[in-house]
Amino acid sequence: MAEEKHPSQSSELAAQQLNLAQRLLWRIIARMVRVIDDKYGEEGLRVIYEGLRDWDYWKVPIRKAGLVPGEASLEDTIHKVLEPGDKLLFSMQEHPLIKKLSEDKWLYKVRHCNVADVITRESWKTCPVVSRGIEEGVAKAANPNIKLTGDKYLVTGEDGCYSYYEMTESPRP
């Protein structure tokens, strides 16, 4: 006789719970951004951004990916750290578009985000402040020669969140 699975053990239920947890977490984060923006303005938002960007913790996911902080390649940073990190922070129904634009430049475009609506309702500034601070922090921890640019976000009505990662200096032989 086959053992019946309890509903809480189903992968569908786990995915639903993850989505709900992510939506609540990002709602809380976006609310904090809004409150800080209302009270402290751009200076408060800059403090959040810099605090996330410059956090030494970002070396941890670099190491867990089997990379050496400060020495990771651009491609490894994107595929082994940033992409898996997004899978933890967001439930992607569509994989991000990851495209090599040149030898030293990649596009990482998120085309769908399960929390964009939640963030938009509270504070669209959450993406350029929190998400971008995290992304830049990870890139900086992976290799200080990785530069991140891009100012288009789903929460501002664009067709995706655009992140351009570029290696600004070739690794030394």
Backbone as CSV, one residue per row, in Angstrom:
resi,resn,N_x,N_y,N_z,CA_x,CA_y,CA_z,C_x,C_y,C_z
1,MET,0.840,-1.161,0.000,0.000,0.000,0.000,0.897,1.240,0.000
2,ALA,0.662,2.127,-0.957,1.465,3.344,-1.090,1.120,4.332,0.015
3,GLU,2.149,4.969,0.506,1.952,5.965,1.557,1.429,7.250,0.920
4,GLU,0.396,7.796,1.495,-0.204,9.016,0.978,0.584,10.228,1.471
5,LYS,0.872,11.157,0.539,1.594,12.364,0.912,0.646,13.358,1.570
6,HIS,1.134,13.974,2.592,0.381,15.043,3.239,0.409,16.258,2.313
7,PRO,-0.692,17.001,2.187,-0.734,18.140,1.262,0.392,19.158,1.487
8,SER,0.844,19.323,2.709,1.895,20.310,2.975,3.234,19.892,2.380
9,GLN,3.347,18.653,1.937,4.596,18.160,1.372,4.636,18.274,-0.151
10,SER,3.560,18.740,-0.762,3.549,18.803,-2.221,4.412,19.955,-2.707
11,SER,5.028,19.752,-3.863,5.893,20.795,-4.416,5.072,22.007,-4.850
12,GLU,3.831,21.787,-5.278,2.968,22.902,-5.665,2.662,23.793,-4.464
13,LEU,2.368,23.174,-3.343,2.091,23.935,-2.124,3.343,24.667,-1.654
14,ALA,4.480,24.016,-1.753,5.742,24.651,-1.366,6.004,25.879,-2.236
15,ALA,5.738,25.782,-3.533,5.925,26.911,-4.444,4.970,28.055,-4.088
16,GLN,3.742,27.709,-3.744,2.766,28.733,-3.337,3.205,29.423,-2.050
17,GLN,3.706,28.651,-1.104,4.165,29.219,0.162,5.377,30.111,-0.049
18,LEU,6.298,29.707,-0.914,7.460,30.520,-1.227,7.015,31.846,-1.843
19,ASN,6.108,31.784,-2.792,5.599,32.994,-3.437,4.970,33.932,-2.399
20,LEU,4.150,33.397,-1.522,3.520,34.224,-0.493,4.551,34.826,0.458
21,ALA,5.548,34.044,0.834,6.591,34.544,1.724,7.397,35.654,1.047
22,GLN,7.743,35.463,-0.223,8.479,36.484,-0.962,7.652,37.770,-1.073
23,ARG,6.364,37.624,-1.372,5.503,38.801,-1.518,5.391,39.567,-0.198
24,LEU,5.265,38.847,0.907,5.192,39.514,2.208,6.525,40.192,2.537
25,LEU,7.626,39.490,2.333,8.940,40.053,2.611,9.166,41.327,1.805
26,TRP,8.880,41.284,0.499,9.099,42.456,-0.338,8.107,43.579,-0.021
27,ARG,6.930,43.239,0.439,5.977,44.270,0.875,6.551,45.005,2.088
28,ILE,7.107,44.247,3.020,7.714,44.846,4.214,8.909,45.712,3.823
29,ILE,9.770,45.202,2.951,10.944,45.956,2.512,10.508,47.247,1.814
30,ALA,9.533,47.139,0.908,9.058,48.317,0.181,8.423,49.331,1.135
31,ARG,7.731,48.849,2.141,7.144,49.750,3.140,8.245,50.486,3.898
32,MET,9.307,49.780,4.268,10.427,50.424,4.965,11.072,51.483,4.076
33,VAL,11.228,51.188,2.790,11.786,52.161,1.853,10.895,53.394,1.802
34,ARG,9.592,53.175,1.735,8.657,54.309,1.663,8.728,55.175,2.916
35,VAL,8.733,54.547,4.083,8.777,55.285,5.343,10.083,56.069,5.457
36,ILE,11.196,55.444,5.116,12.498,56.126,5.177,12.549,57.256,4.158
37,ASP,12.024,57.024,2.963,11.987,58.069,1.935,11.143,59.251,2.414
38,ASP,9.984,58.961,2.988,9.103,60.037,3.472,9.771,60.865,4.568
39,LYS,10.497,60.213,5.451,11.088,60.914,6.593,12.457,61.531,6.282
40,TYR,13.288,60.817,5.520,14.669,61.256,5.316,15.012,61.591,3.866
41,GLY,14.133,61.299,2.928,14.357,61.629,1.527,15.506,60.871,0.897
42,GLU,16.123,61.523,-0.075,17.206,60.896,-0.843,18.376,60.474,0.040
43,GLU,18.669,61.224,1.076,19.775,60.849,1.969,19.496,59.504,2.640
44,GLY,18.273,59.299,3.101,17.912,58.024,3.717,17.997,56.873,2.732
45,LEU,17.530,57.115,1.511,17.590,56.069,0.482,19.034,55.746,0.117
46,ARG,19.879,56.754,0.065,21.293,56.537,-0.247,21.958,55.685,0.839
47,VAL,21.575,55.917,2.103,22.137,55.132,3.207,21.752,53.661,3.058
48,ILE,20.499,53.378,2.715,20.058,51.991,2.498,20.875,51.361,1.366
49,TYR,20.923,52.059,0.245,21.630,51.569,-0.938,23.096,51.271,-0.624
50,GLU,23.789,52.229,-0.033,25.207,52.039,0.267,25.429,50.959,1.321
51,GLY,24.519,50.890,2.291,24.637,49.861,3.325,24.513,48.464,2.758
52,LEU,23.630,48.286,1.784,23.492,46.983,1.134,24.648,46.724,0.176
53,ARG,25.000,47.722,-0.602,26.071,47.568,-1.595,27.410,47.230,-0.938
54,ASP,27.696,47.854,0.174,29.017,47.725,0.790,29.074,46.677,1.902
55,TRP,28.088,45.835,2.008,28.008,44.821,3.048,28.954,43.670,2.731
56,ASP,29.848,43.349,3.646,30.808,42.250,3.456,30.134,40.885,3.310
57,TYR,28.906,40.773,3.753,28.181,39.502,3.650,28.171,38.958,2.226
58,TRP,28.189,39.822,1.223,28.058,39.346,-0.159,29.182,38.408,-0.571
59,LYS,30.252,38.344,0.208,31.311,37.380,-0.082,30.844,35.947,0.196
60,VAL,29.860,35.792,1.080,29.365,34.457,1.446,28.761,33.730,0.240
61,PRO,27.789,34.327,-0.484,27.258,33.590,-1.645,28.296,33.360,-2.735
62,ILE,29.291,34.239,-2.809,30.368,34.039,-3.793,31.125,32.754,-3.440
63,ARG,31.490,32.622,-2.162,32.211,31.418,-1.713,31.343,30.169,-1.857
64,LYS,30.067,30.284,-1.487,29.167,29.120,-1.581,29.001,28.647,-3.024
65,ALA,29.206,29.555,-3.968,29.133,29.186,-5.384,30.440,28.572,-5.869
66,GLY,31.419,28.448,-4.964,32.701,27.864,-5.323,33.652,28.847,-5.983
67,LEU,33.392,30.149,-5.825,34.226,31.179,-6.437,35.063,31.882,-5.377
68,VAL,36.094,32.548,-5.820,36.959,33.299,-4.911,36.516,34.761,-4.941
69,PRO,36.075,35.295,-3.795,35.680,36.710,-3.772,36.802,37.601,-4.298
70,GLY,36.423,38.560,-5.120,37.392,39.487,-5.703,38.018,39.012,-6.990
71,GLU,37.832,37.713,-7.317,38.503,37.150,-8.494,37.544,36.432,-9.456
72,ALA,36.266,36.488,-9.209,35.306,35.745,-10.027,35.187,36.344,-11.427
73,SER,34.932,35.485,-12.383,34.710,35.961,-13.753,33.304,36.556,-13.847
74,LEU,33.093,37.346,-14.859,31.788,37.955,-15.099,30.732,36.881,-15.352
75,GLU,31.055,35.932,-16.190,30.105,34.867,-16.532,29.748,34.020,-15.309
76,ASP,30.731,33.642,-14.514,30.456,32.866,-13.303,29.609,33.667,-12.313
77,THR,29.893,34.951,-12.190,29.116,35.792,-11.276,27.650,35.806,-11.678
78,ILE,27.398,35.939,-12.955,26.014,35.987,-13.436,25.328,34.636,-13.257
79,HIS,25.956,33.572,-13.734,25.297,32.267,-13.752,25.348,31.508,-12.423
80,LYS,26.374,31.711,-11.633,26.525,30.932,-10.407,26.101,31.681,-9.143
81,VAL,25.944,33.010,-9.225,25.594,33.774,-8.028,24.322,34.594,-8.237
82,LEU,24.312,35.466,-9.235,23.171,36.358,-9.421,21.897,35.604,-9.821
83,GLU,21.999,34.723,-10.788,20.813,33.975,-11.234,20.247,33.093,-10.115
84,PRO,21.067,32.299,-9.415,20.518,31.523,-8.291,19.979,32.416,-7.172
85,GLY,20.602,33.572,-6.961,20.107,34.502,-5.949,18.729,35.011,-6.272
86,ASP,18.487,35.303,-7.546,17.153,35.743,-7.959,16.108,34.655,-7.733
87,LYS,16.501,33.410,-7.912,15.560,32.307,-7.686,15.159,32.206,-6.221
88,LEU,16.017,32.671,-5.349,15.709,32.688,-3.922,14.828,33.884,-3.562
89,LEU,15.126,35.037,-4.129,14.416,36.268,-3.789,13.090,36.435,-4.513
90,PHE,12.964,35.828,-5.686,11.772,36.003,-6.516,11.360,34.660,-7.113
91,SER,10.063,34.474,-7.353,9.583,33.279,-8.047,9.389,33.662,-9.509
92,MET,10.331,33.288,-10.321,10.303,33.664,-11.731,9.458,32.667,-12.522
93,GLN,8.434,33.168,-13.185,7.662,32.313,-14.077,8.346,32.227,-15.434
94,GLU,9.159,33.233,-15.734,9.981,33.244,-16.939,11.422,33.409,-16.494
95,HIS,12.306,32.643,-17.080,13.716,32.816,-16.759,14.161,34.192,-17.235
96,PRO,15.084,34.811,-16.522,15.620,36.080,-17.010,16.304,35.882,-18.353
97,LEU,16.286,36.907,-19.166,17.040,36.893,-20.404,18.483,37.235,-20.042
98,ILE,19.377,36.324,-20.291,20.792,36.540,-20.016,21.510,36.451,-21.350
99,LYS,22.095,37.569,-21.756,22.661,37.639,-23.097,24.054,38.259,-23.057
100,LYS,24.995,37.573,-23.676,26.353,38.094,-23.798,26.362,39.107,-24.939
101,LEU,26.609,40.370,-24.604,26.594,41.432,-25.603,27.957,41.629,-26.259
102,SER,29.010,41.362,-25.499,30.383,41.425,-26.001,31.233,40.578,-25.068
103,GLU,32.501,40.527,-25.322,33.381,39.706,-24.487,33.312,40.112,-23.022
104,ASP,33.135,41.413,-22.771,33.175,41.922,-21.403,31.869,42.538,-20.923
105,LYS,30.756,42.284,-21.615,29.491,42.900,-21.217,28.320,41.937,-21.421
106,TRP,27.467,41.856,-20.397,26.294,40.989,-20.427,25.042,41.780,-20.051
107,LEU,23.918,41.384,-20.628,22.612,41.907,-20.240,21.923,40.847,-19.396
108,TYR,21.384,41.272,-18.276,20.584,40.404,-17.405,19.245,41.117,-17.275
109,LYS,18.226,40.597,-17.955,16.921,41.262,-18.014,15.851,40.368,-17.385
110,VAL,15.255,40.859,-16.318,14.133,40.165,-15.680,12.867,40.630,-16.383
111,ARG,12.131,39.689,-16.982,10.948,40.035,-17.766,9.653,39.874,-16.993
112,HIS,9.702,39.168,-15.895,8.533,38.961,-15.052,9.005,38.861,-13.617
113,CYS,8.245,39.456,-12.717,8.613,39.418,-11.302,7.341,39.247,-10.473
114,ASN,7.337,38.264,-9.617,6.148,37.971,-8.817,5.864,39.015,-7.746
115,VAL,6.783,39.927,-7.498,6.571,40.929,-6.455,6.504,42.355,-6.995
116,ALA,6.597,42.534,-8.301,6.596,43.887,-8.879,5.343,44.664,-8.490
117,ASP,4.194,44.004,-8.495,2.959,44.711,-8.144,2.957,45.162,-6.684
118,VAL,3.475,44.339,-5.805,3.552,44.666,-4.377,4.491,45.855,-4.178
119,ILE,5.636,45.812,-4.821,6.614,46.895,-4.710,6.037,48.184,-5.287
120,THR,5.382,48.100,-6.432,4.806,49.281,-7.064,3.794,49.964,-6.144
121,ARG,2.989,49.183,-5.456,1.974,49.763,-4.550,2.600,50.497,-3.373
122,GLU,3.698,49.993,-2.846,4.318,50.621,-1.669,5.329,51.687,-2.064
123,SER,6.332,51.311,-2.848,7.365,52.261,-3.271,8.195,51.670,-4.392
124,TRP,8.043,52.221,-5.592,8.817,51.753,-6.739,10.316,51.951,-6.508
125,LYS,10.680,52.852,-5.605,12.090,53.130,-5.342,12.807,51.937,-4.713
126,THR,12.041,50.946,-4.272,12.628,49.748,-3.671,13.592,49.061,-4.641
127,CYS,13.231,49.015,-5.909,14.089,48.322,-6.883,15.406,49.044,-7.111
128,PRO,15.406,50.345,-7.431,16.695,51.005,-7.623,17.513,51.150,-6.335
129,VAL,16.870,51.090,-5.178,17.599,51.238,-3.917,18.016,49.878,-3.354
130,VAL,17.068,48.988,-3.122,17.367,47.713,-2.461,17.909,46.680,-3.448
131,SER,17.150,46.389,-4.489,17.604,45.361,-5.440,18.930,45.747,-6.083
132,ARG,19.034,46.999,-6.512,20.272,47.426,-7.168,21.432,47.443,-6.176
133,GLY,21.178,47.835,-4.933,22.232,47.797,-3.916,22.753,46.387,-3.707
134,ILE,21.826,45.415,-3.670,22.217,44.008,-3.517,23.019,43.547,-4.737
135,GLU,22.498,43.831,-5.931,23.167,43.394,-7.161,24.574,43.981,-7.266
136,GLU,24.700,45.271,-6.969,26.022,45.900,-7.033,26.948,45.345,-5.961
137,GLY,26.394,45.057,-4.794,27.202,44.479,-3.725,27.740,43.114,-4.090
138,VAL,26.890,42.289,-4.688,27.322,40.951,-5.116,28.390,41.073,-6.202
139,ALA,28.142,41.945,-7.185,29.112,42.122,-8.270,30.450,42.606,-7.716
140,LYS,30.403,43.572,-6.812,31.623,44.122,-6.214,32.377,43.060,-5.408
141,ALA,31.632,42.234,-4.662,32.267,41.167,-3.881,32.864,40.100,-4.793
142,ALA,32.194,39.836,-5.910,32.686,38.828,-6.847,33.972,39.292,-7.513
143,ASN,33.959,40.545,-7.974,35.134,41.098,-8.636,34.960,42.613,-8.696
144,PRO,35.857,43.360,-8.074,35.707,44.814,-8.062,35.777,45.453,-9.447
145,ASN,36.158,44.690,-10.463,36.202,45.207,-11.831,34.870,45.055,-12.562
146,ILE,33.872,44.474,-11.905,32.557,44.350,-12.526,31.763,45.613,-12.222
147,LYS,31.302,46.242,-13.289,30.497,47.460,-13.182,29.061,47.120,-13.577
148,LEU,28.101,47.652,-12.832,26.685,47.415,-13.106,26.017,48.724,-13.483
149,THR,25.278,48.715,-14.592,24.485,49.869,-15.003,23.091,49.392,-15.406
150,GLY,22.205,50.331,-15.581,20.836,50.034,-16.006,19.851,50.784,-15.137
151,ASP,18.881,51.423,-15.763,17.915,52.202,-15.002,16.474,51.966,-15.451
152,LYS,16.208,50.806,-15.999,14.850,50.443,-16.403,14.362,49.332,-15.484
153,TYR,13.114,49.493,-14.992,12.546,48.552,-14.024,11.084,48.256,-14.363
154,LEU,10.665,47.039,-14.097,9.261,46.673,-14.252,8.350,47.590,-13.441
155,VAL,8.793,47.967,-12.250,7.954,48.781,-11.348,7.729,50.198,-11.853
156,THR,8.477,50.612,-12.879,8.257,51.940,-13.464,7.586,51.830,-14.837
157,GLY,7.077,50.632,-15.149,6.335,50.443,-16.388,7.158,49.952,-17.564
158,GLU,8.421,49.668,-17.357,9.264,49.154,-18.436,8.934,47.683,-18.701
159,ASP,9.438,47.140,-19.798,9.164,45.748,-20.148,10.083,44.775,-19.427
160,GLY,10.910,45.281,-18.534,11.801,44.425,-17.764,12.706,45.254,-16.881
161,CYS,13.409,44.555,-16.022,14.452,45.176,-15.207,15.760,44.883,-15.924
162,TYR,16.426,45.925,-16.354,17.639,45.788,-17.144,18.868,45.988,-16.274
163,SER,19.745,45.016,-16.276,21.032,45.123,-15.593,22.111,44.780,-16.601
164,TYR,23.028,45.703,-16.779,24.164,45.494,-17.668,25.400,45.311,-16.799
165,TYR,26.017,44.160,-16.919,27.233,43.849,-16.159,28.408,43.907,-17.116
166,GLU,29.419,44.663,-16.724,30.570,44.849,-17.596,31.861,44.703,-16.799
167,MET,32.794,43.959,-17.373,34.120,43.834,-16.781,34.914,45.037,-17.275
168,THR,35.282,45.913,-16.351,35.932,47.168,-16.730,37.428,47.038,-16.923
169,GLU,37.995,45.991,-16.397,39.428,45.781,-16.523,39.647,44.286,-16.689
170,SER,40.460,43.925,-17.656,40.744,42.499,-17.872,41.517,41.924,-16.706
171,PRO,41.218,40.684,-16.333,41.985,40.045,-15.269,43.456,39.939,-15.660
172,ARG,44.291,40.065,-14.675,45.737,39.945,-14.927,46.113,38.472,-15.099
173,PRO,47.027,38.177,-16.052,47.427,36.769,-16.265,48.268,36.242,-15.133
